[in-house]
Amino acid sequence: MTLKAILHKAEDGGFWGEVPSLPGGYSQGETIVELQANLREAAQGCLAVLQEEGRSPEPEVEITEPIL
């Protein structure tokens, strides 16, 4: 399964990211590599919970041009 993630630079240093199709699919890291590993772990945890509940991830969110 491939899920899309959105990575952000944190104002106070480091990075944070989200997996829009997973409720609670957020994490942070000091580097992009650390963030990616942390997001992967968070996504696996979210998927395990969804599976236990008999649910599926939300449909993929498509990122378009900025609206502002």
PyMOL Python script that loads the backbone (N, CA, C, O; Angstrom):
from pymol import cmd

cmd.read_pdbstr("""\
ATOM      1  N   MET A   1       0.847  -1.170   0.000  1.00  0.00           N
ATOM      2  CA  MET A   1       0.000   0.000   0.000  1.00  0.00           C
ATOM      3  C   MET A   1       0.894   1.234   0.000  1.00  0.00           C
ATOM      4  O   MET A   1       1.870   1.311   0.746  1.00  0.00           O
ATOM      5  N   THR A   2       0.550   2.182  -0.835  1.00  0.00           N
ATOM      6  CA  THR A   2       1.272   3.440  -0.889  1.00  0.00           C
ATOM      7  C   THR A   2       0.350   4.552  -0.427  1.00  0.00           C
ATOM      8  O   THR A   2      -0.765   4.698  -0.928  1.00  0.00           O
ATOM      9  N   LEU A   3       0.826   5.337   0.535  1.00  0.00           N
ATOM     10  CA  LEU A   3       0.062   6.471   1.050  1.00  0.00           C
ATOM     11  C   LEU A   3       0.865   7.745   0.835  1.00  0.00           C
ATOM     12  O   LEU A   3       2.091   7.741   0.949  1.00  0.00           O
ATOM     13  N   LYS A   4       0.184   8.813   0.530  1.00  0.00           N
ATOM     14  CA  LYS A   4       0.850  10.097   0.337  1.00  0.00           C
ATOM     15  C   LYS A   4       1.018  10.800   1.673  1.00  0.00           C
ATOM     16  O   LYS A   4       0.153  10.732   2.546  1.00  0.00           O
ATOM     17  N   ALA A   5       2.158  11.483   1.812  1.00  0.00           N
ATOM     18  CA  ALA A   5       2.439  12.258   3.013  1.00  0.00           C
ATOM     19  C   ALA A   5       2.763  13.689   2.601  1.00  0.00           C
ATOM     20  O   ALA A   5       3.281  13.937   1.512  1.00  0.00           O
ATOM     21  N   ILE A   6       2.453  14.610   3.480  1.00  0.00           N
ATOM     22  CA  ILE A   6       2.790  16.012   3.283  1.00  0.00           C
ATOM     23  C   ILE A   6       3.789  16.379   4.367  1.00  0.00           C
ATOM     24  O   ILE A   6       3.521  16.198   5.555  1.00  0.00           O
ATOM     25  N   LEU A   7       4.942  16.894   3.956  1.00  0.00           N
ATOM     26  CA  LEU A   7       5.998  17.252   4.893  1.00  0.00           C
ATOM     27  C   LEU A   7       6.051  18.771   5.025  1.00  0.00           C
ATOM     28  O   LEU A   7       5.907  19.499   4.042  1.00  0.00           O
ATOM     29  N   HIS A   8       6.261  19.235   6.257  1.00  0.00           N
ATOM     30  CA  HIS A   8       6.298  20.665   6.548  1.00  0.00           C
ATOM     31  C   HIS A   8       7.552  20.988   7.344  1.00  0.00           C
ATOM     32  O   HIS A   8       8.008  20.179   8.152  1.00  0.00           O
ATOM     33  N   LYS A   9       8.097  22.151   7.117  1.00  0.00           N
ATOM     34  CA  LYS A   9       9.195  22.642   7.952  1.00  0.00           C
ATOM     35  C   LYS A   9       8.573  23.279   9.184  1.00  0.00           C
ATOM     36  O   LYS A   9       7.686  24.123   9.062  1.00  0.00           O
ATOM     37  N   ALA A  10       9.027  22.885  10.371  1.00  0.00           N
ATOM     38  CA  ALA A  10       8.491  23.420  11.622  1.00  0.00           C
ATOM     39  C   ALA A  10       9.102  24.794  11.899  1.00  0.00           C
ATOM     40  O   ALA A  10      10.273  25.030  11.604  1.00  0.00           O
ATOM     41  N   GLU A  11       8.312  25.684  12.459  1.00  0.00           N
ATOM     42  CA  GLU A  11       8.783  27.042  12.747  1.00  0.00           C
ATOM     43  C   GLU A  11       9.928  27.051  13.746  1.00  0.00           C
ATOM     44  O   GLU A  11      10.823  27.892  13.653  1.00  0.00           O
ATOM     45  N   ASP A  12       9.911  26.128  14.698  1.00  0.00           N
ATOM     46  CA  ASP A  12      10.937  26.101  15.737  1.00  0.00           C
ATOM     47  C   ASP A  12      12.086  25.145  15.421  1.00  0.00           C
ATOM     48  O   ASP A  12      12.870  24.806  16.307  1.00  0.00           O
ATOM     49  N   GLY A  13      12.191  24.709  14.173  1.00  0.00           N
ATOM     50  CA  GLY A  13      13.242  23.793  13.745  1.00  0.00           C
ATOM     51  C   GLY A  13      12.702  22.396  13.535  1.00  0.00           C
ATOM     52  O   GLY A  13      11.683  22.021  14.114  1.00  0.00           O
ATOM     53  N   GLY A  14      13.374  21.641  12.719  1.00  0.00           N
ATOM     54  CA  GLY A  14      12.923  20.290  12.412  1.00  0.00           C
ATOM     55  C   GLY A  14      11.777  20.296  11.420  1.00  0.00           C
ATOM     56  O   GLY A  14      11.547  21.277  10.713  1.00  0.00           O
ATOM     57  N   PHE A  15      11.071  19.193  11.382  1.00  0.00           N
ATOM     58  CA  PHE A  15      10.006  18.996  10.401  1.00  0.00           C
ATOM     59  C   PHE A  15       8.840  18.271  11.042  1.00  0.00           C
ATOM     60  O   PHE A  15       9.003  17.586  12.052  1.00  0.00           O
ATOM     61  N   TRP A  16       7.668  18.422  10.456  1.00  0.00           N
ATOM     62  CA  TRP A  16       6.513  17.628  10.857  1.00  0.00           C
ATOM     63  C   TRP A  16       5.801  17.206   9.591  1.00  0.00           C
ATOM     64  O   TRP A  16       5.926  17.851   8.550  1.00  0.00           O
ATOM     65  N   GLY A  17       5.056  16.124   9.683  1.00  0.00           N
ATOM     66  CA  GLY A  17       4.380  15.603   8.506  1.00  0.00           C
ATOM     67  C   GLY A  17       3.053  14.975   8.858  1.00  0.00           C
ATOM     68  O   GLY A  17       2.756  14.678  10.016  1.00  0.00           O
ATOM     69  N   GLU A  18       2.264  14.783   7.812  1.00  0.00           N
ATOM     70  CA  GLU A  18       0.933  14.202   7.979  1.00  0.00           C
ATOM     71  C   GLU A  18       0.624  13.263   6.814  1.00  0.00           C
ATOM     72  O   GLU A  18       1.105  13.447   5.696  1.00  0.00           O
ATOM     73  N   VAL A  19      -0.183  12.268   7.107  1.00  0.00           N
ATOM     74  CA  VAL A  19      -0.707  11.356   6.104  1.00  0.00           C
ATOM     75  C   VAL A  19      -2.211  11.623   6.075  1.00  0.00           C
ATOM     76  O   VAL A  19      -2.945  11.090   6.907  1.00  0.00           O
ATOM     77  N   PRO A  20      -2.682  12.443   5.129  1.00  0.00           N
ATOM     78  CA  PRO A  20      -4.074  12.900   5.141  1.00  0.00           C
ATOM     79  C   PRO A  20      -5.116  11.789   5.135  1.00  0.00           C
ATOM     80  O   PRO A  20      -6.216  11.988   5.652  1.00  0.00           O
ATOM     81  N   SER A  21      -4.815  10.651   4.581  1.00  0.00           N
ATOM     82  CA  SER A  21      -5.810   9.581   4.505  1.00  0.00           C
ATOM     83  C   SER A  21      -5.919   8.767   5.792  1.00  0.00           C
ATOM     84  O   SER A  21      -6.758   7.871   5.889  1.00  0.00           O
ATOM     85  N   LEU A  22      -5.072   9.074   6.785  1.00  0.00           N
ATOM     86  CA  LEU A  22      -5.102   8.323   8.045  1.00  0.00           C
ATOM     87  C   LEU A  22      -5.429   9.250   9.211  1.00  0.00           C
ATOM     88  O   LEU A  22      -4.681  10.190   9.479  1.00  0.00           O
ATOM     89  N   PRO A  23      -6.526   9.002   9.901  1.00  0.00           N
ATOM     90  CA  PRO A  23      -6.821   9.790  11.095  1.00  0.00           C
ATOM     91  C   PRO A  23      -5.718   9.582  12.129  1.00  0.00           C
ATOM     92  O   PRO A  23      -5.420   8.446  12.498  1.00  0.00           O
ATOM     93  N   GLY A  24      -5.125  10.648  12.586  1.00  0.00           N
ATOM     94  CA  GLY A  24      -4.033  10.540  13.554  1.00  0.00           C
ATOM     95  C   GLY A  24      -2.690  10.277  12.920  1.00  0.00           C
ATOM     96  O   GLY A  24      -1.726   9.999  13.633  1.00  0.00           O
ATOM     97  N   GLY A  25      -2.590  10.353  11.607  1.00  0.00           N
ATOM     98  CA  GLY A  25      -1.344  10.077  10.894  1.00  0.00           C
ATOM     99  C   GLY A  25      -0.428  11.288  10.853  1.00  0.00           C
ATOM    100  O   GLY A  25      -0.217  11.880   9.794  1.00  0.00           O
ATOM    101  N   TYR A  26       0.121  11.658  12.013  1.00  0.00           N
ATOM    102  CA  TYR A  26       1.016  12.806  12.134  1.00  0.00           C
ATOM    103  C   TYR A  26       2.283  12.374  12.848  1.00  0.00           C
ATOM    104  O   TYR A  26       2.267  11.428  13.635  1.00  0.00           O
ATOM    105  N   SER A  27       3.386  13.069  12.573  1.00  0.00           N
ATOM    106  CA  SER A  27       4.610  12.836  13.320  1.00  0.00           C
ATOM    107  C   SER A  27       5.562  13.997  13.084  1.00  0.00           C
ATOM    108  O   SER A  27       5.261  14.926  12.336  1.00  0.00           O
ATOM    109  N   GLN A  28       6.716  13.927  13.736  1.00  0.00           N
ATOM    110  CA  GLN A  28       7.721  14.969  13.586  1.00  0.00           C
ATOM    111  C   GLN A  28       9.104  14.354  13.616  1.00  0.00           C
ATOM    112  O   GLN A  28       9.267  13.187  13.970  1.00  0.00           O
ATOM    113  N   GLY A  29      10.103  15.146  13.241  1.00  0.00           N
ATOM    114  CA  GLY A  29      11.481  14.691  13.282  1.00  0.00           C
ATOM    115  C   GLY A  29      12.428  15.851  13.116  1.00  0.00           C
ATOM    116  O   GLY A  29      12.058  16.894  12.576  1.00  0.00           O
ATOM    117  N   GLU A  30      13.646  15.675  13.577  1.00  0.00           N
ATOM    118  CA  GLU A  30      14.653  16.728  13.445  1.00  0.00           C
ATOM    119  C   GLU A  30      15.160  16.845  12.008  1.00  0.00           C
ATOM    120  O   GLU A  30      15.563  17.926  11.577  1.00  0.00           O
ATOM    121  N   THR A  31      15.140  15.736  11.266  1.00  0.00           N
ATOM    122  CA  THR A  31      15.571  15.718   9.865  1.00  0.00           C
ATOM    123  C   THR A  31      14.465  15.091   9.020  1.00  0.00           C
ATOM    124  O   THR A  31      13.546  14.466   9.548  1.00  0.00           O
ATOM    125  N   ILE A  32      14.562  15.264   7.712  1.00  0.00           N
ATOM    126  CA  ILE A  32      13.589  14.652   6.802  1.00  0.00           C
ATOM    127  C   ILE A  32      13.638  13.129   6.935  1.00  0.00           C
ATOM    128  O   ILE A  32      12.596  12.475   6.952  1.00  0.00           O
ATOM    129  N   VAL A  33      14.833  12.569   7.029  1.00  0.00           N
ATOM    130  CA  VAL A  33      14.983  11.116   7.140  1.00  0.00           C
ATOM    131  C   VAL A  33      14.314  10.615   8.422  1.00  0.00           C
ATOM    132  O   VAL A  33      13.607   9.608   8.401  1.00  0.00           O
ATOM    133  N   GLU A  34      14.537  11.319   9.539  1.00  0.00           N
ATOM    134  CA  GLU A  34      13.908  10.932  10.800  1.00  0.00           C
ATOM    135  C   GLU A  34      12.390  11.072  10.708  1.00  0.00           C
ATOM    136  O   GLU A  34      11.652  10.207  11.178  1.00  0.00           O
ATOM    137  N   LEU A  35      11.927  12.168  10.099  1.00  0.00           N
ATOM    138  CA  LEU A  35      10.489  12.368   9.928  1.00  0.00           C
ATOM    139  C   LEU A  35       9.876  11.246   9.106  1.00  0.00           C
ATOM    140  O   LEU A  35       8.822  10.726   9.470  1.00  0.00           O
ATOM    141  N   GLN A  36      10.512  10.863   8.007  1.00  0.00           N
ATOM    142  CA  GLN A  36       9.980   9.791   7.163  1.00  0.00           C
ATOM    143  C   GLN A  36       9.867   8.485   7.946  1.00  0.00           C
ATOM    144  O   GLN A  36       8.870   7.772   7.822  1.00  0.00           O
ATOM    145  N   ALA A  37      10.869   8.171   8.741  1.00  0.00           N
ATOM    146  CA  ALA A  37      10.824   6.942   9.549  1.00  0.00           C
ATOM    147  C   ALA A  37       9.706   7.026  10.587  1.00  0.00           C
ATOM    148  O   ALA A  37       8.978   6.057  10.802  1.00  0.00           O
ATOM    149  N   ASN A  38       9.573   8.183  11.226  1.00  0.00           N
ATOM    150  CA  ASN A  38       8.533   8.363  12.229  1.00  0.00           C
ATOM    151  C   ASN A  38       7.138   8.318  11.609  1.00  0.00           C
ATOM    152  O   ASN A  38       6.215   7.755  12.197  1.00  0.00           O
ATOM    153  N   LEU A  39       6.983   8.909  10.426  1.00  0.00           N
ATOM    154  CA  LEU A  39       5.690   8.864   9.733  1.00  0.00           C
ATOM    155  C   LEU A  39       5.337   7.442   9.326  1.00  0.00           C
ATOM    156  O   LEU A  39       4.180   7.033   9.425  1.00  0.00           O
ATOM    157  N   ARG A  40       6.330   6.691   8.870  1.00  0.00           N
ATOM    158  CA  ARG A  40       6.097   5.297   8.490  1.00  0.00           C
ATOM    159  C   ARG A  40       5.591   4.504   9.701  1.00  0.00           C
ATOM    160  O   ARG A  40       4.645   3.723   9.589  1.00  0.00           O
ATOM    161  N   GLU A  41       6.226   4.712  10.849  1.00  0.00           N
ATOM    162  CA  GLU A  41       5.817   4.030  12.077  1.00  0.00           C
ATOM    163  C   GLU A  41       4.405   4.465  12.496  1.00  0.00           C
ATOM    164  O   GLU A  41       3.586   3.630  12.880  1.00  0.00           O
ATOM    165  N   ALA A  42       4.125   5.765  12.420  1.00  0.00           N
ATOM    166  CA  ALA A  42       2.788   6.266  12.774  1.00  0.00           C
ATOM    167  C   ALA A  42       1.733   5.695  11.832  1.00  0.00           C
ATOM    168  O   ALA A  42       0.652   5.305  12.272  1.00  0.00           O
ATOM    169  N   ALA A  43       2.045   5.646  10.536  1.00  0.00           N
ATOM    170  CA  ALA A  43       1.094   5.114   9.557  1.00  0.00           C
ATOM    171  C   ALA A  43       0.808   3.644   9.823  1.00  0.00           C
ATOM    172  O   ALA A  43      -0.342   3.213   9.737  1.00  0.00           O
ATOM    173  N   GLN A  44       1.839   2.870  10.144  1.00  0.00           N
ATOM    174  CA  GLN A  44       1.640   1.448  10.442  1.00  0.00           C
ATOM    175  C   GLN A  44       0.741   1.276  11.659  1.00  0.00           C
ATOM    176  O   GLN A  44      -0.115   0.392  11.681  1.00  0.00           O
ATOM    177  N   GLY A  45       0.935   2.119  12.673  1.00  0.00           N
ATOM    178  CA  GLY A  45       0.086   2.056  13.856  1.00  0.00           C
ATOM    179  C   GLY A  45      -1.356   2.412  13.540  1.00  0.00           C
ATOM    180  O   GLY A  45      -2.283   1.749  14.006  1.00  0.00           O
ATOM    181  N   CYS A  46      -1.546   3.461  12.747  1.00  0.00           N
ATOM    182  CA  CYS A  46      -2.903   3.869  12.358  1.00  0.00           C
ATOM    183  C   CYS A  46      -3.588   2.771  11.549  1.00  0.00           C
ATOM    184  O   CYS A  46      -4.764   2.476  11.764  1.00  0.00           O
ATOM    185  N   LEU A  47      -2.849   2.168  10.619  1.00  0.00           N
ATOM    186  CA  LEU A  47      -3.427   1.101   9.795  1.00  0.00           C
ATOM    187  C   LEU A  47      -3.808  -0.106  10.652  1.00  0.00           C
ATOM    188  O   LEU A  47      -4.831  -0.745  10.404  1.00  0.00           O
ATOM    189  N   ALA A  48      -2.993  -0.418  11.656  1.00  0.00           N
ATOM    190  CA  ALA A  48      -3.309  -1.547  12.541  1.00  0.00           C
ATOM    191  C   ALA A  48      -4.603  -1.290  13.303  1.00  0.00           C
ATOM    192  O   ALA A  48      -5.437  -2.185  13.439  1.00  0.00           O
ATOM    193  N   VAL A  49      -4.770  -0.067  13.800  1.00  0.00           N
ATOM    194  CA  VAL A  49      -5.995   0.284  14.531  1.00  0.00           C
ATOM    195  C   VAL A  49      -7.204   0.217  13.603  1.00  0.00           C
ATOM    196  O   VAL A  49      -8.244  -0.332  13.965  1.00  0.00           O
ATOM    197  N   LEU A  50      -7.060   0.783  12.399  1.00  0.00           N
ATOM    198  CA  LEU A  50      -8.171   0.736  11.435  1.00  0.00           C
ATOM    199  C   LEU A  50      -8.553  -0.706  11.120  1.00  0.00           C
ATOM    200  O   LEU A  50      -9.737  -1.036  11.045  1.00  0.00           O
ATOM    201  N   GLN A  51      -7.554  -1.560  10.937  1.00  0.00           N
ATOM    202  CA  GLN A  51      -7.824  -2.965  10.630  1.00  0.00           C
ATOM    203  C   GLN A  51      -8.560  -3.638  11.789  1.00  0.00           C
ATOM    204  O   GLN A  51      -9.506  -4.394  11.569  1.00  0.00           O
ATOM    205  N   GLU A  52      -8.132  -3.368  13.009  1.00  0.00           N
ATOM    206  CA  GLU A  52      -8.806  -3.939  14.185  1.00  0.00           C
ATOM    207  C   GLU A  52     -10.259  -3.504  14.256  1.00  0.00           C
ATOM    208  O   GLU A  52     -11.122  -4.261  14.700  1.00  0.00           O
ATOM    209  N   GLU A  53     -10.527  -2.264  13.811  1.00  0.00           N
ATOM    210  CA  GLU A  53     -11.884  -1.718  13.842  1.00  0.00           C
ATOM    211  C   GLU A  53     -12.687  -2.076  12.598  1.00  0.00           C
ATOM    212  O   GLU A  53     -13.858  -1.711  12.493  1.00  0.00           O
ATOM    213  N   GLY A  54     -12.070  -2.786  11.652  1.00  0.00           N
ATOM    214  CA  GLY A  54     -12.754  -3.159  10.423  1.00  0.00           C
ATOM    215  C   GLY A  54     -12.970  -1.985   9.479  1.00  0.00           C
ATOM    216  O   GLY A  54     -13.900  -1.989   8.672  1.00  0.00           O
ATOM    217  N   ARG A  55     -12.105  -0.982   9.583  1.00  0.00           N
ATOM    218  CA  ARG A  55     -12.224   0.210   8.739  1.00  0.00           C
ATOM    219  C   ARG A  55     -11.072   0.272   7.753  1.00  0.00           C
ATOM    220  O   ARG A  55     -10.098  -0.470   7.877  1.00  0.00           O
ATOM    221  N   SER A  56     -11.186   1.162   6.771  1.00  0.00           N
ATOM    222  CA  SER A  56     -10.155   1.382   5.765  1.00  0.00           C
ATOM    223  C   SER A  56      -9.690   2.833   5.835  1.00  0.00           C
ATOM    224  O   SER A  56     -10.389   3.685   6.383  1.00  0.00           O
ATOM    225  N   PRO A  57      -8.506   3.117   5.278  1.00  0.00           N
ATOM    226  CA  PRO A  57      -8.069   4.505   5.206  1.00  0.00           C
ATOM    227  C   PRO A  57      -9.055   5.344   4.396  1.00  0.00           C
ATOM    228  O   PRO A  57      -9.798   4.817   3.568  1.00  0.00           O
ATOM    229  N   GLU A  58      -9.053   6.646   4.642  1.00  0.00           N
ATOM    230  CA  GLU A  58      -9.871   7.567   3.862  1.00  0.00           C
ATOM    231  C   GLU A  58      -9.370   7.550   2.416  1.00  0.00           C
ATOM    232  O   GLU A  58      -8.221   7.186   2.168  1.00  0.00           O
ATOM    233  N   PRO A  59     -10.218   7.939   1.460  1.00  0.00           N
ATOM    234  CA  PRO A  59      -9.730   8.043   0.075  1.00  0.00           C
ATOM    235  C   PRO A  59      -8.561   9.022   0.014  1.00  0.00           C
ATOM    236  O   PRO A  59      -8.497   9.981   0.783  1.00  0.00           O
ATOM    237  N   GLU A  60      -7.649   8.769  -0.901  1.00  0.00           N
ATOM    238  CA  GLU A  60      -6.485   9.646  -1.051  1.00  0.00           C
ATOM    239  C   GLU A  60      -6.925  11.077  -1.309  1.00  0.00           C
ATOM    240  O   GLU A  60      -7.896  11.327  -2.024  1.00  0.00           O
ATOM    241  N   VAL A  61      -6.209  11.992  -0.727  1.00  0.00           N
ATOM    242  CA  VAL A  61      -6.464  13.421  -0.914  1.00  0.00           C
ATOM    243  C   VAL A  61      -5.547  13.894  -2.037  1.00  0.00           C
ATOM    244  O   VAL A  61      -4.352  13.599  -2.042  1.00  0.00           O
ATOM    245  N   GLU A  62      -6.111  14.620  -2.976  1.00  0.00           N
ATOM    246  CA  GLU A  62      -5.310  15.142  -4.068  1.00  0.00           C
ATOM    247  C   GLU A  62      -4.887  16.561  -3.736  1.00  0.00           C
ATOM    248  O   GLU A  62      -5.722  17.402  -3.401  1.00  0.00           O
ATOM    249  N   ILE A  63      -3.598  16.828  -3.827  1.00  0.00           N
ATOM    250  CA  ILE A  63      -3.061  18.151  -3.568  1.00  0.00           C
ATOM    251  C   ILE A  63      -3.115  18.952  -4.867  1.00  0.00           C
ATOM    252  O   ILE A  63      -2.598  18.514  -5.896  1.00  0.00           O
ATOM    253  N   THR A  64      -3.733  20.111  -4.815  1.00  0.00           N
ATOM    254  CA  THR A  64      -3.866  20.947  -5.993  1.00  0.00           C
ATOM    255  C   THR A  64      -3.101  22.245  -5.793  1.00  0.00           C
ATOM    256  O   THR A  64      -2.367  22.386  -4.815  1.00  0.00           O
ATOM    257  N   GLU A  65      -3.259  23.167  -6.682  1.00  0.00           N
ATOM    258  CA  GLU A  65      -2.615  24.472  -6.572  1.00  0.00           C
ATOM    259  C   GLU A  65      -3.094  25.178  -5.310  1.00  0.00           C
ATOM    260  O   GLU A  65      -4.233  24.977  -4.889  1.00  0.00           O
ATOM    261  N   PRO A  66      -2.246  26.001  -4.699  1.00  0.00           N
ATOM    262  CA  PRO A  66      -2.659  26.761  -3.514  1.00  0.00           C
ATOM    263  C   PRO A  66      -3.915  27.595  -3.814  1.00  0.00           C
ATOM    264  O   PRO A  66      -4.085  28.117  -4.916  1.00  0.00           O
ATOM    265  N   ILE A  67      -4.776  27.704  -2.817  1.00  0.00           N
ATOM    266  CA  ILE A  67      -6.014  28.463  -3.026  1.00  0.00           C
ATOM    267  C   ILE A  67      -5.885  29.900  -2.540  1.00  0.00           C
ATOM    268  O   ILE A  67      -6.758  30.722  -2.819  1.00  0.00           O
ATOM    269  N   LEU A  68      -4.842  30.212  -1.837  1.00  0.00           N
ATOM    270  CA  LEU A  68      -4.633  31.580  -1.357  1.00  0.00           C
ATOM    271  C   LEU A  68      -3.408  32.189  -1.966  1.00  0.00           C
ATOM    272  O   LEU A  68      -3.080  33.338  -1.673  1.00  0.00           O
TER     273      LEU A  68
END
""", "prot")
cmd.dss("prot")
cmd.show_as("cartoon", "prot")
cmd.util.cbc("prot")
cmd.orient("prot")
